[in-house]
Amino acid sequence: MTTPWRVYVRDAQLNRVGLIEDYTSLDMAIKFNDVSTFTLAMSGRNDWAQTYAQAGWGIQVYRGGSFITSGSWSKFGYQWDENTDEVTLSGEDDKDGNKRYITEVIGSNI
């Protein structure tokens, strides 16, 4: 049995906007006591991809009901050719200079 990952998009005010169910990949480099990074990829045909790609917006990641990380994206990418139509959103987690999370996780209903 695999433990499901849940990826939520959040706005610049840290309000949860919705669940991202159709991402194609999520690469994370989770670091203890340091700033972690992530890259989320989804189809460029995704109706929400352009809506999500706003400055200050980001993701909240959970696995099996447990909080993993939260962060805003700082890089937006788009690749299109005869074989690919993909949007990528990359960024760092919400840790301050002291490597503590700046915000508490919003909501507990996952």
C-alpha positions in Angstrom: 0.0 0.0 0.0 1.4 3.4 -1.0 0.9 6.5 1.1 -0.7 9.2 -1.1 0.9 12.6 -1.6 -1.3 15.7 -1.6 -0.2 18.9 -3.2 -2.3 22.0 -2.6 -1.8 25.4 -4.2 -1.9 28.4 -2.0 -2.2 32.1 -2.8 0.1 35.0 -1.7 -1.9 35.4 1.6 -1.2 31.7 2.3 -4.9 30.7 1.7 -5.3 27.3 0.3 -6.8 27.6 -3.2 -7.2 24.0 -4.2 -5.8 20.5 -4.6 -3.5 19.9 -7.6 -4.3 16.3 -8.7 -2.9 16.3 -12.2 0.7 17.3 -11.8 3.2 15.2 -13.8 6.1 15.3 -11.3 7.1 16.9 -8.0 10.8 16.9 -7.2 11.8 18.0 -3.7 15.1 18.4 -2.0 14.0 18.3 1.7 16.8 19.5 4.0 16.8 19.3 7.8 17.7 22.7 9.3 18.3 24.3 5.9 16.2 25.7 3.0 14.5 23.0 0.9 13.7 23.3 -2.8 11.0 22.0 -5.1 10.0 21.8 -8.7 6.4 21.0 -9.7 5.6 20.1 -13.3 2.2 19.9 -15.0 0.7 19.9 -18.4 0.6 23.2 -20.2 -2.9 22.2 -21.2 -3.9 22.3 -17.5 -6.6 25.0 -17.2 -5.2 26.1 -13.8 -1.5 26.2 -14.8 -1.5 29.9 -15.7 -3.6 30.8 -12.7 -1.2 29.1 -10.3 1.9 30.8 -11.9 1.6 34.0 -9.9 4.2 35.7 -7.8 3.8 34.9 -4.1 1.7 31.8 -4.8 3.1 28.3 -3.9 2.4 24.8 -2.6 1.7 22.9 0.6 2.8 19.3 0.5 1.4 16.5 2.7 2.0 12.8 2.7 -0.4 10.4 4.5 -1.9 13.4 6.3 1.4 14.7 7.6 2.8 18.1 6.6 6.0 17.8 4.6 6.7 21.3 3.3 5.3 24.6 2.1 6.8 27.2 -0.1 6.3 29.8 -2.8 7.6 29.6 -6.3 10.2 31.9 -7.7 10.8 30.4 -11.1 8.3 29.7 -13.9 9.1 27.7 -16.9 7.2 26.6 -20.0 8.4 24.1 -22.6 6.5 23.5 -25.8 7.5 21.5 -28.9 6.1 18.7 -30.9 6.6 16.3 -28.0 6.3 18.4 -24.9 3.8 20.9 -23.5 4.8 21.4 -19.8 4.7 24.2 -17.2 7.2 24.0 -14.3 7.0 26.0 -11.1 10.1 26.0 -8.8 10.9 27.6 -5.5 12.1 27.3 -1.9 10.3 26.4 1.3 8.9 28.9 3.8 11.9 28.9 6.3 13.3 32.2 7.6 17.0 32.9 8.0 17.0 30.8 11.2 15.7 27.8 9.3 12.3 27.9 11.0 9.0 27.8 9.2 7.7 31.4 8.9 4.0 30.3 9.0 2.0 27.6 10.5 0.3 25.1 8.3 -3.1 26.4 7.3 -6.0 24.0 8.0 -5.8 20.5 9.1 -8.4 19.0 6.7 -6.3 17.1 4.2 
